[in-house]
Amino acid sequence: MESAYLQSYLGTCLTQGLAEVARVRPVDPIEYLALWICKYKENVAMEQLKQKEMVELERERELALLEQEMMERLKAEELLFQQQQLEFQLELEIQEKEKQRAEELRRAQEQLEKEMRQNLENAAKNEEPLQAEEAPADLGKTLAEISDRYGAPNLSRVVELDEPLLSDVALSIDQDL
């Protein structure tokens, strides 16, 4: 039993210490072995402390990696949220512009209808007293000005040129002969 105890607690230390004494061959081997065993104890304690620090550093490194991944996910979510906000704002602006265009179109249609009603009323008022004078008044107007219909062609005035009469042509031929 005593040998098992000594083997488990002192076996490695004594074996390495005696091997060191045999290699160095100091003047006082007992004192050298005692100092070597004290130093061995310090080295073992330092090694255990170093192992604990390495485990703690590894755990902190893993925590830092997890925190970094979380920060990256948060940044990605923030960018996605900002992008969604921008898309929403753009959609609102587009809807607002469409509303403005629709309102402008409605106003233009109302204005056009109002002008058409006024033109019809004016035409009705003007037709009654001018029925006798209608022919001479229409000579200077274009077809679009005369017609109140939508889509009436807007033709320019046709100017008739004075054409020579047949007798004028015959006279000029006779003179040439």
C-alpha positions in Angstrom: 0.0 0.0 0.0 2.7 2.4 0.9 4.4 1.7 -2.4 1.1 2.6 -4.3 0.8 5.8 -2.4 4.5 6.8 -3.1 4.1 5.7 -6.7 1.0 7.8 -7.3 2.2 11.0 -5.5 6.0 10.9 -5.7 6.7 8.4 -8.6 7.1 10.9 -11.4 8.7 13.6 -9.3 11.3 11.3 -7.7 12.1 9.5 -11.0 12.7 12.8 -12.8 14.6 14.3 -9.9 16.9 11.3 -9.5 17.5 11.3 -13.2 18.5 15.0 -13.0 20.8 14.3 -10.0 22.5 11.5 -12.0 22.9 13.7 -15.1 24.3 16.8 -13.3 26.2 15.1 -10.4 26.1 18.0 -8.0 28.5 18.2 -4.9 25.5 17.9 -2.5 23.0 15.7 -4.2 20.5 15.7 -1.3 20.3 19.5 -1.2 20.1 19.6 -5.0 17.3 17.0 -5.0 15.4 19.0 -2.4 15.7 22.2 -4.3 14.8 20.4 -7.5 11.6 19.0 -5.9 10.6 22.5 -4.7 11.2 23.9 -8.1 9.2 20.9 -9.6 6.3 21.8 -7.3 6.4 25.4 -8.4 6.5 24.3 -12.1 3.6 21.9 -11.6 1.5 24.7 -9.9 2.5 27.1 -12.7 1.5 24.5 -15.4 -1.9 24.0 -13.7 -2.4 27.7 -13.6 -1.4 28.0 -17.2 -3.8 25.2 -18.1 -6.6 27.1 -16.3 -5.7 30.3 -18.0 -5.7 28.6 -21.4 -9.2 27.1 -20.7 -10.4 30.5 -19.6 -8.9 32.2 -22.7 -10.5 29.6 -24.9 -13.9 30.2 -23.3 -13.5 34.0 -23.6 -12.5 33.6 -27.3 -15.7 31.5 -27.9 -17.8 34.2 -26.2 -16.1 36.9 -28.3 -16.8 35.0 -31.5 -20.5 34.5 -30.4 -20.7 38.2 -29.6 -19.1 39.1 -33.0 -21.6 36.9 -34.8 -24.4 38.5 -32.9 -23.2 42.0 -33.8 -23.0 41.0 -37.4 -26.5 39.6 -37.3 -27.7 42.8 -35.7 -26.0 44.9 -38.3 -27.5 42.8 -41.1 -31.0 43.2 -39.5 -30.4 46.9 -39.1 -29.4 47.2 -42.8 -32.5 45.1 -43.8 -34.7 47.3 -41.6 -33.2 50.5 -43.1 -33.7 49.1 -46.6 -37.3 48.2 -45.8 -37.9 51.7 -44.5 -36.4 53.2 -47.7 -38.6 51.0 -49.8 -41.6 52.0 -47.8 -40.8 55.7 -48.1 -40.3 55.3 -51.9 -43.6 53.6 -52.1 -45.3 56.4 -50.2 -43.6 59.0 -52.4 -44.8 57.1 -55.5 -48.3 56.9 -54.2 -48.3 60.6 -53.3 -47.1 61.5 -56.8 -49.8 59.3 -58.3 -52.4 61.0 -56.2 -51.0 64.4 -57.3 -51.1 63.3 -61.0 -54.6 62.0 -60.6 -55.7 65.2 -59.0 -54.1 67.3 -61.7 -55.7 65.1 -64.3 -59.1 65.5 -62.6 -58.7 69.2 -62.5 -57.7 69.3 -66.1 -60.7 67.3 -67.1 -63.0 69.5 -65.0 -61.4 72.6 -66.7 -61.8 71.1 -70.1 -65.4 70.2 -69.4 -66.1 73.7 -68.1 -64.5 75.2 -71.2 -66.5 72.9 -73.4 -69.7 73.8 -71.6 -68.9 77.5 -72.0 -68.1 77.0 -75.7 -71.3 75.2 -76.2 -73.2 77.9 -74.4 -71.4 80.6 -76.4 -72.1 78.7 -79.6 -75.7 78.3 -78.8 -75.9 82.1 -78.0 -74.0 83.0 -81.1 -76.0 80.7 -83.4 -79.4 82.3 -82.8 -78.7 85.9 -84.0 -76.2 84.9 -86.7 -78.2 82.3 -88.6 -78.7 84.7 -91.4 -75.1 85.9 -91.3 -73.7 82.4 -90.8 -72.2 81.9 -94.2 -70.1 85.0 -94.4 -68.8 84.6 -90.8 -67.7 81.0 -91.4 -65.5 81.9 -94.4 -62.6 83.1 -92.2 -62.7 80.2 -89.7 -61.1 76.8 -89.8 -63.0 73.6 -89.6 -61.9 73.0 -86.0 -63.1 76.5 -85.0 -66.5 75.9 -86.7 -67.0 72.4 -85.3 -67.6 71.8 -81.6 -67.0 68.1 -81.9 -64.2 66.4 -80.1 -61.5 65.1 -82.5 -62.5 67.4 -85.4 -59.5 67.9 -87.7 -57.7 71.2 -87.3 -57.1 72.0 -90.9 -55.5 75.3 -91.9 -57.3 77.7 -94.1 -57.3 76.9 -97.8 -56.5 79.9 -99.9 -57.8 79.6 -103.4 -55.4 80.9 -106.1 -56.7 82.8 -109.1 -56.6 80.4 -112.0 -56.5 81.7 -115.5 -59.7 81.3 -117.4 -59.8 79.2 -120.6 -60.1 82.3 -122.7 -57.0 83.8 -121.1 -55.1 80.6 -122.0 -56.4 80.6 -125.5 -55.3 84.3 -126.0 -51.8 83.6 -124.8 -51.5 80.7 -127.2 -52.7 82.8 -130.1 -50.2 85.5 -129.3 -47.4 83.0 -129.3 -48.3 81.8 -132.8 
